[in-house]
């Protein structure tokens, strides 16, 4: 393997891990910080007749997780194409 290919591989995994860290940080913040630590503050508001903290812990974090899956998939496709790792049809 040439040095150029090794550098591209290192850059690819760096981009991949950076994206993964971002997604995990968002997931942690939304699921744990908002859903557990700030639930009392969020419960002063309501959404659909339910306290916002309760709704967010039960439903909102699931929607965020689904969004992160779609975001990760799209962004990884872009990273794959950038580094020539995409699947060609």
C-alpha positions, 0 to 999 in steps of 0.5 A: 500500500502506498503512502498516499493510500494510507493517508487517505485511509487515515483521513477516511477513518478520522472523518468517520469517527468525527461523525460518529462522535457528533452523533453520539454526543447529540444522542447523549445530550437529547436522551440523558441530559434533556430526558433526565436532568432537565425533565423538571424544567421541561415539564413546565411546558406541554406538548399535545397535553402532556408535560414536555419533559415526559413527552421528550423522554418517551417520544422525542428521544426516539424521533431524535434517534431516527433523525440521527440514523438518517443523518448518519447515513446521508453524511457517511454516503458523502464521506464515502464518495469524497474518499472513493469508498462508495459502492459503484453500480 
